[in-house]
Amino acid sequence: MESLTKPNHPETSVIMTTFRSPKYLFQVLWGFANQTYRDFEIVVGEDGQTDETREVIDVFRNKSNLSIQYVTQEHEGFGKTRILNRAIDSAHGDYLIFTDGDCVPHATFVETHLQSATHGRFLSGGCFRLDRDVTDQILDQKLELDQFTNMRWLKNHGHRVSSKWLWVVRHPAIARFLDVATTTRPTFNGHNSSAWKDDIVYANGFNLEMRYGGLDRELGERLENAGVLGMQIRHRAICYHLEHERGYVTKEDWQRNHNIRKLVRRRGLTRAEQGLEQIRTSAA
């Protein structure tokens, strides 16, 4: 991929959350330590502080070029929207890239987001899901970063990779065409999206009434209601999702979130009633 060409790129913060998963976080931070573009800070938000997570962050602070903020809160049940808003409030960047503590970025991840950053838009990136077997090998540090973030290597070692991704690897320039041509609607995905901080603040951040299942997309729907439209970069900006259990998913939460999102779309809501501003107020 071509190098970053925008001379006046914005100050950038990468925001991610983690929950008692230090081995996953280690691999994610290792991915960010090996980016083609490195002038950014990372804000790690943890719902409930753990010594193991702090130790991983300290390793990267001391042995890499990463600038890392560590933001925590007391664990009181599902708290992802709260810790995301705390991380947003702590971020120094004018431009925010969102990912998760279980998603390892491709080497050009940050560079691609900044190349495509456009006022009046949020960006919707892609995710390649790794299976349990390869995830276990990664967590046990039996695979190198440049192996499992390489589609061709994965295919050659028996992992399922669609022909589309192999075609993109062989012909990188086609990724932009696929992003324009795809009929898949761009959505705000917590594992791989970016937006201007001013737009996120205007929307009042993440909705504290949301539980797991669509909390990120609900933010994107409010952004779109405010005129900040999604732009697809799913074939250009890739992260590799490490497999894990999802025991926290409930039908009740999904239905609650569905109803909230339906209301946001029907009424054209642009701001969360309970969000970033309320986090700031409670911390005062």
Salt bridges, closest charged atoms under 4 A:
ASP39 OD2 - HIS9 NE2 3.92
GLU41 OE1 - HIS92 ND1 3.09
ASP47 OD2 - HIS75 ND1 2.83
ASP58 OD1 - ARG61 NH1 3.49
ASP89 OD1 - ARG280 NE 2.62
ASP100 OD1 - LYS80 NZ 3.17
ASP102 OD2 - HIS241 NE2 3.63
ASP102 OD2 - HIS244 NE2 2.76
ASP131 OD2 - HIS159 ND1 3.70
ASP136 OD1 - ARG132 NH2 2.84
ASP179 OD1 - HIS235 ND1 2.81
ASP179 OD2 - ARG236 NE 2.60
GLU218 OE1 - ARG222 NH2 2.87
GLU221 OE2 - ARG261 NH2 2.66
GLU221 OE2 - ARG265 NH1 3.14
GLU224 OE1 - ARG185 NH2 2.44
GLU243 OE2 - ARG246 NH1 3.47
GLU277 OE1 - ARG271 NH2 3.21
